[in-house]
């Protein structure tokens, strides 16, 4: 759809995907894949923090439910450390949230709940 406002028509508009392609490379390149992986970690961390706060749990209380120390919950919420799938599963279970891991390779897809 063409831009009708002549003041706006002077500007070049681009999509977020095009901008990411230009600055990070296309999907499948090392730099782009690293960016997408980091973004995924950030989203998981923010989700855990939000769910914990919605349930009025402290980091220490969540850690006790999961069997880890408060420091590990803190690092996880800051996306500053590594975590096992087992720990993530326990955290989401303690927060009464369903989490799924989807693995795709070629034409095969595996979803773990």
N, C-alpha and C positions, 0 to 999 in steps of 0.2 A: 504494500500500500504506500503510495508516494506521500511525502510530507507536504502538507498544504501550506503551513505557515512559512512564509518566505524568510523570516528571520532564522528559523531552525534549519532551513534547507541549505544554509551555508556550512553546516557542520557535517562531518562524516561520522556516521553511527556504525558501531560494530557490535557483534554479539559477544557474550562472555566466552563462549567456546572459541571463537576466532581470536579473541585476545589471549586466551590461554595457549592456543596453538602458536601464536606469534612470540609470546614471551617464554613459554616453557617447553615448546615443541609439541608435536602431535602425540596422541595417545599411543603408548607403546615405546616411547623414547625414555631413556633413563631418567632425565630430569623431570619429565611430566609424571612418570610413574611414582617417583619419589614424592612429588608434590601431592598427588592423589592419596598416597599411603599416609602421609603426614596429616592431611585433611581428615581422613577417616579416623585416625587416632584421636584427633582433636574433637571430632563429633562424638565419639564414644565417651571420652572424658567428660565433655559437657553434659551428655545424657546422664551419666552416672551421678554427677554432682547435682543436677536438677532433680532427679528422682529421689536422691538422698534427702535433699532439702525439703521437697514436697512431703516427705514422710517424717519430717522433723527429727531426723537422725543426725547425730554428730558423726564425724569420721571415725572416732573411737568406737561408737556403738555399732556402726556398720562393720568395722574391722572385727569386732567380737562375734558378730553374727556369721562372718565369713571364715574366721580363724586366721586373720592376718593382723599385723600391727597398724595403728593409725597412720604411721609414716608411709606405709605402702598405699593406703587409700589416698593420702595426700598427693603422693607422687603420681598416682594413676589419674587423679582429677586434674593434675597439671600437665598430663601427657608427657611426663618426664622420666618414665621408666618402662621397663619391659614387664609384661604380665603374661601368665600362661592362660591358655584357653580354659583350663580347669578353674582358675581363680575368677576369670570373667564370668563363667557360668554360675559360680557360687554367688558372686556379687549380684548379678541380675536376678537370681532366684531369691536372694535375701531382700531384694527391692520389689519382689512380686512382678517382675517384668519378664516377658518372653524375649529371648534373643536367638537369632538363627545365624549360622555361618553358611554362606553359599560359596561353593567352590565350582568354578567352571573351567573346563579344559577341553579344547576342540569342541566336539558336539556333546560332551558329557557334562551333566550338572549334578552336583551332590549338595543337598541341603541338610545341615545338622542342626537339630533343635536342642 
